[in-house]
Amino acid sequence: MFLFPSRRHDPLPLPYSTEVHCHILPGIDDGAPDPSSSLALISRLQEMGVRRIIATSHITEGTFPNRRATIADAYSRLKAEADAQSVILPPVSLAAEHRIDDDFLRLDSQDIMPLVGPGSEPTDSPLLLVENSYAVQRADLDSILFDLRLKGYRPVLAHPERYLYYHSHRDRYEALHASGTLFQVNLLSLAGYNGKDVRKVAEWLLEHDYIDLLGSDMHHLRHADALKEYLTSSASKRHFNHLEGRLLNDSL
């Protein structure tokens, strides 16, 4: 259920053509379970105006201990299914959503997968998508982000609006962003999919110009349906007008 006025218009395209956060690769996290489901999600993204995709599978200790090889294998299975169905895939590059946990601190450098657009070369300061635990922020988060910057990465905090422990401490958003950490906000949060409080914080980040990248964070067709509904709402037009010229998605 959406929390916006009922006035509708024709669906808007997404305000970017490069998707930077989605779980479309088959069978390696809580996203698409199989290659056919992957193709369905990609088709829905294309209907919304996406032309390039950076696939960001989870790397999470204990639940999704992926590495570059498992992520590449999942893409090979997707490509094989696309070929079998005579489907032409859009350009896809492989990255990851890295949970900041003990496994992340042990990752070999070759298994750290920054956000690099399809067909693009890595830059001197590649963007690296990281996420906090939903339960509690690590006490050493700031030092980890600082070390990433020293190593040449520019951290991108995935869906900061979803970390409920920041909601009553919004100075943390200000401090994190001021330190050089970029914010990637979920369209689903702006749509109200994750609840009223998360939407309010997402809109607060929007109003304070703290949104650097948008992502669908699409895992399944329910997400696709929710985004389609959002794109017909008056709120989406208001949000996208505010973001015009600010997003980094298509510069990757």
Secondary structure as UniProt FT lines:
FT   STRAND          18..19
FT   TURN            26..27
FT   HELIX           35..47
FT   TURN            48..49
FT   STRAND          52..60
FT   TURN            61..63
FT   HELIX           68..84
FT   TURN            85..86
FT   STRAND          92..99
FT   HELIX           102..106
FT   HELIX           109..111
FT   TURN            118..119
FT   STRAND          127..131
FT   TURN            139..140
FT   HELIX           141..150
FT   TURN            151..152
FT   STRAND          154..158
FT   HELIX           160..162
FT   HELIX           164..166
FT   TURN            167..168
FT   HELIX           171..178
FT   TURN            179..180
FT   STRAND          182..186
FT   HELIX           187..190
FT   TURN            191..194
FT   HELIX           196..207
FT   TURN            208..209
FT   STRAND          213..215
FT   HELIX           221..230
FT   TURN            231..232
FT   HELIX           234..243
FT   TURN            244..246
FT   HELIX           249..251
//
